[in-house]
């Protein structure tokens, strides 16, 4: 199973992405991209992963609109 969840800004700039496309960044198969930073993340199941992603999107969105 492959997944990629993305949160993009108004000009299609990538703000946040969770994916497991490959380990090209050397941080593990499951990882998150936030701005220009990539870090490995623990995968505890798809439902949990989606929930964490959506919570993070909400937090980022609130910070951007303050």
C-alpha positions as CSV (number, residue, x, y, z in Angstrom):
1,X,0.0,0.0,0.0
2,X,1.3,3.4,-0.9
3,X,-0.1,6.7,0.5
4,X,0.6,10.4,0.2
5,X,-1.4,13.1,2.1
6,X,-0.6,16.7,1.1
7,X,-1.5,20.1,2.4
8,X,-0.8,22.8,-0.2
9,X,-0.8,26.6,0.1
10,X,-2.6,29.0,-2.2
11,X,0.1,29.0,-4.8
12,X,0.4,25.1,-4.7
13,X,3.4,25.3,-2.4
14,X,3.8,22.2,-0.4
15,X,3.3,22.9,3.3
16,X,2.9,19.4,4.7
17,X,3.1,15.9,3.3
18,X,3.0,12.4,4.8
19,X,4.0,9.6,2.5
20,X,5.8,6.3,2.1
21,X,6.8,6.5,-1.5
22,X,10.4,5.5,-0.8
23,X,13.3,6.1,1.6
24,X,15.3,8.5,-0.6
25,X,15.8,10.9,2.3
26,X,17.3,8.2,4.6
27,X,14.7,8.7,7.3
28,X,12.7,5.6,6.9
29,X,9.9,4.6,4.6
30,X,7.1,6.4,6.5
31,X,8.0,10.1,6.7
32,X,6.7,13.6,6.7
33,X,7.7,16.7,4.8
34,X,7.2,20.0,6.5
35,X,8.4,22.9,4.5
36,X,12.0,21.9,3.6
37,X,12.4,19.4,6.4
38,X,11.9,15.6,6.1
39,X,11.7,13.3,9.1
40,X,10.8,9.8,9.8
41,X,7.4,9.1,11.5
42,X,6.0,6.0,13.2
43,X,3.3,4.2,11.3
44,X,0.6,2.8,13.7
45,X,-2.1,2.2,11.1
46,X,-3.8,4.2,8.4
47,X,-6.6,5.6,10.5
48,X,-4.2,6.9,13.1
49,X,-1.9,8.3,10.5
50,X,-4.8,10.2,8.8
51,X,-6.0,11.5,12.1
52,X,-2.5,12.8,13.0
53,X,-2.1,14.4,9.5
54,X,-5.5,16.2,9.8
55,X,-4.7,17.5,13.3
56,X,-1.4,18.8,12.1
57,X,-3.1,20.5,9.1
58,X,-5.6,22.2,11.4
59,X,-2.8,23.5,13.6
60,X,-0.8,24.8,10.7
61,X,-3.9,26.4,9.1
62,X,-4.8,28.2,12.4
63,X,-1.2,29.5,12.7
64,X,-1.3,30.8,9.1
65,X,-4.6,32.6,9.6
66,X,-3.8,34.3,12.9
